[in-house]
C-alpha cells in the first residue's frame, strides 16, 4: 500500500454553538461547549486514515495534556505519530470556533505548530522521503511549507498544498507543487482579482483545484476543458472540516491511481457527508460509509 505523509498543524478545537454568528461587538448566548481534536493537518490525516489510507502525521505539540490527547487521538484513528515532536514551554495549538447558521468562524492560536521549522524538517526528512505523497497546509510557518515543496520536488515526491488559512504563495512554489487547492477567496489572494476562475483553471490544468462551497469544486483538465463537480445535497449540521475532508479524500484516490475527475467526485461526496455530523474529525466518513452513499447516489 502506498503511504501519505501529512506535515501540518495539530490543534485542539474549542467549539461553541450559537443560534447564529455574533456581529461585531455583540454578545450572544452559546450552548454545547466542546473540546474536539483539530488542526488542518491532523484533520486531513484522520480523513485519509478513515478512508483506509496509510498515513503518518508530522508536526509539533506542547508538553501538555492537550498535546498528549491529540497524539492519542491520532493513534486511535490509525495515524502514525512516531515523528511528532513534543516541545517544552509552548502550548499545543488551539482553534476557537463558533458554529451558527450552518457556518462557522475560527480563530487559531498557533502554539507549538510554530515550531514546525526547517530544522524540524531536516530532522525527519529522510523518513519523509520514503512516502509516496506529502500533504501541506498553511497552519505551520509558511517558510517551512515552501521548503518542503522544494525538497519534495527535488526528490520527485508529489505534493498537495491546501493554502488555508489564506496567505500568498510564491510563484516558484506554485510551479513546484503538484496540486494546489484554494477556495475562491484564497485563489484571489494568490493570483489577484484580474483573472477569472475559468482562466486560472485553464492556466494550471490538473494542478489548480478551486473549491466553491455549495457550488462544488472545479479543475482545468489537460484537454483545455474546465470540469465542475457540483456539491452533493446534504443536511448541514457543521461545516467545520469539510474542506479538510475533501482534500484528504482527493489524496486517497489520487494515490490509488484514479483520474483527477474520479478523485474529485469521491472527495466531493466525502465532504458532503462530513457536514452532516458535528465536529471536524468525528463527522468524517469511513470508506464503507462513503461507498454506500456513492452507491445510493447512482
N, C-alpha and C positions, 0 to 999 in steps of 0.2 A: 504493500500500500504506500502511495506517495504521501509525503509529510508536508505540513504547512506550519510555518513559524509566524507568530504574531509578536511584533515589538511595539509596545504601546502602554497605555495608561491602565492602572488598576486602582479603582476608586470604591468607596462605599457611598451609595446614593441615599441621601436623606430626603425622602419623598413625602409631601403632604398634599392631600386632595382638598380642593375647594370647589364651590359652585361655579367659579369662573376665575380667570387670571386677574389679579388685582391691577387697578390702574395706578399710575404714579402717585405716591403719597397716600394711597388708600389702604385701609385695614379691613380684611375680611375674615370671617370665622373659617377655620380649617377643620379637617377631620382626617382620621386614618393616617397618623404619622407612622412611617415605616422606615427601617434601615435595610437597604437592599444592596446586594453586590452589583457593582457597575464599573464604569470606565469604558471608553470606547474600545480600547484594545482588548480588555477582558471580555467585554460583551461579544465582540466578533469571534474571539477564540471559543467561547462557550457555544455560540451559534453554530460554528463549524463542527465542534465535537458532538453536539446533539444530533447533527445530521450524519454522523458516522465517520467524520474525518479524523486522521491522526494529527494532533495539534500540540505545539508547545508554546507557552507564554513566556516572553522575555520582558522584564521590566523591574521596577523597584517598589517596595512598600516600606512603611515605617516599622520600627521595632516596637509595635504596639498591638493592642487587642484587635483593632480593625485590620491590620496587616495580616495577622495570623488567621483571622476569619476569612479574609479574601483568598489567601493561599489555599486554605482548607476547602473553600467553595469551588475553586478552580479544579482542584484534585477530585472532588466529588463529582464534577461534571466531565471527568475523563480528560482533562487538560494537563499535560506535563508541566511541572512547576520547578524542576530541579535548578534552573538557572535564574530564577527570580532572586534579586539581591535585596537583603534586608538592611536598611540604613538606620543609623542612630540619630537621635536628636531632631529628626524631621518626621512629621506625622504622615500617615497614609493619606493619599489624596481623597478629597470628598467633593461630591456634587450635591448641591441643594436644589431640589426640583419641586416646582409647583405644578400640579396637574388640575386642569379645569377646562370645561367647554371643548372636550375632545382634543385638547392640545396641551402643551407644556412650556414652561420657561425653565432654564437651567443656568445656575452659576457654579463654576468649577474652581476649586482651590487645588492647585497642582500638587502641593506637598511633595512626597517622595518621587512622584513622577518627574519632577525637575532634575532628578539625579540620573536619569537615563541619558548619560553623556557619551561623548566619543570614547572616553576611557572605559566606560562600562561595555560599549560595543566591542572595543578592541579585546576586552577580556573574554568575550563569548563568541567572537566572530568565527572561529574555527568550527564551533558547533553549528552556528547559523548557516554556514556554507554547506552543511550536509542536507539542508532542507530543499524541497522542490519549489517552494514559493514563499515569499516573505510579504506580510501584510502590515501596513503602517497607517497611522492617523496623526492628527495634529495636537494631541494632548500630552506630548512629550516635547522637549526642546526641538525647534524646527531645524536647527543646525544638525542635530543628530539624525533627524528624518532624511535630510538631504545627503548626509554622509552614508547612511545605509543604502539609499538608492544607488549612489555612486559605486559602493563596494559590490553590491549585487550585480550591477551592470557589468562590472569587470569580470565577474565570475559566471556570467550568463544565467543568473537566477531570476526568474520572473518576479516582479513586484506589483503590488496593488497599493496605491495611496488614496485613502479616503481623506480629502483635505478639510477636515472638520475638527474643531471649530474653524471658521473661515479665517484664512491668512493667505498672503501672497505666496506663490510657488515660483521659484526661478525657472526660466525657460530651459535651462540646462537639465533641471530635474524633470520637467515635463517630457523632454526628449528621451531621457533615460528610463523613466518609469514605464512599466508595461501597461498598466491600467490606472486611470485617474477618474475618481468617482465623486465629483462635487454635486451639490444640489444647485438650483438656479442661482441663488444668492452667492454661493461660493464661486460659481463659474464667472459671474460678473466681476468679482473681486480679482480673480486670477487673470482673466482675459480682457477686462474692460467692457464698457457698455456699447461700443461701436459695432460689434459683430452680433448677428442674430444667433440664436441657439442652433439653428439648422446649419449655418455657415461654419460654426465652431465644430460641430459634429462631423461635417464633411472634411474639415481640415485635419482632423485627428481620427481617421477611421479605425474602429475596433480598439481604440485606446481610450478616448474620452467617452465616459458614460455619465449622463446628466440625469439625476433623479428629480422628479417634479411632483412629489407628494401624491395627492389624489388623482393626478393625471398620469401617473405611472413613471416610466423610465425610458430614455431614448439613447440611441447609439448610431453612429455612422458606420455603414458596412463597407467592406472592401470594394464592392461594385459601384459605390457612389450613392447608394440609396440611404435614407435615414429610416431606421427601424424604431417604431414607437410601440412599446409594450404597455398596454393600459393596465391601470391598477385593478386588482380583483376586488369585487364588492365584499365588504366585511363590516361587522358591527364594531364600532370603535369604543374601546374601553380605556386604553392608554397607548399613546403613540411612542412613548419612550423606548428606544432600542430598535425601532422599525428599520431605520437606516443601517444599523449595525447588523441586523438580521439579513437584510438584503445583500450587504457586502460579503458577509460570511457565506451565505448560500451560493452566491455567484462564484466565489473562490472554490468551493467544494466541487461544483460542476465543471468548472474550467480545468481543474487539476485532474479530473476524471477523463478529460478529453472531449467534453461536449462543445458544441459550437457556441459562439457568443450569444446567438439568439436563444438557443435552448437554455443556456445558463441564466439569462435574464428572465425568461419565462418562469423558471424554477425559483429564482431569487425573489421575483415579484410576488409569487404565491406565498413564499415563506414569510415575507414582510407583512402580507395581509393577514396571515394567521396570527402573527405576533401581537398585533394591535387589539386582538380580541380578548387578551388577558392583561391583568395588572402586573407591572414590573417589567424591566428590560429583559433579563435573562429568564425569568420564570415564564414569560409569555412566548419564548422561542420554541418553535415546533421541533419535534423529533422527525427523523427520516420517515418513520411509519405514519405519523400524523400528516405529514406533507404529501406523501404518496397517496394516502386516502383522499385528501382534499383535491388533489390533481385528478384523480380518477373520477371523483364525483363531478368535477367541472366538465370533464369530457362527456 
